[in-house]
């Protein structure tokens, strides 16, 4: 996917910035597609700082547009039992400063999907202005970390090798844990029979 985007951006140099931002908006609206491949393409075509800034601008604009679309289309879902979990309820009900700090802190956590934060804030009581500011500020450190990691991996530096090793170990441990959990469940079922 990265290679196709690099080709697209290189082919249409005059509007490459706009194309990148539009792709980022589509990723944000979909809510579940990772943006790392677009960040990699931006870094490859525009360099580290311009590519990082372009990725940030695209993600910030994409989050705002997603917020507006989700608010318009899904607002009634906030009353659904799907959102009964206390932590989700807290974000749904948050206003003002509390909403600001909740969105900001959730943006800073790398394992919380960006689309989920945008969706819950949009169908809740968080204002657009609060969301725009908190979301954009929260994206800065996360995107810098993503861009740095992707850049190091693309250039295969020693930092990139460490990052890849770390990610591989995490993936291995996650998979091993899942397999062992499944085995334990199967053993329990067999014992109960």
ZIBELMO-V250386 format. One record per run of one state. SS is the DSSP state (helix for helix, strand for strand, loop for the rest). FROM is the first residue (numbers start at 1). TO is the last residue. If there is no record, write none. Layout:
ss=(SS SS)
from=(FROM FROM)
to=(TO TO)
//
This chain:
ss=(loop helix loop helix loop helix loop helix loop helix loop helix loop helix loop helix loop helix loop helix loop)
from=(1 2 12 13 31 36 47 48 80 81 84 86 94 96 109 114 124 128 155 158 193)
to=(1 11 12 30 35 46 47 79 80 83 85 93 95 108 113 123 127 154 157 192 193)
//
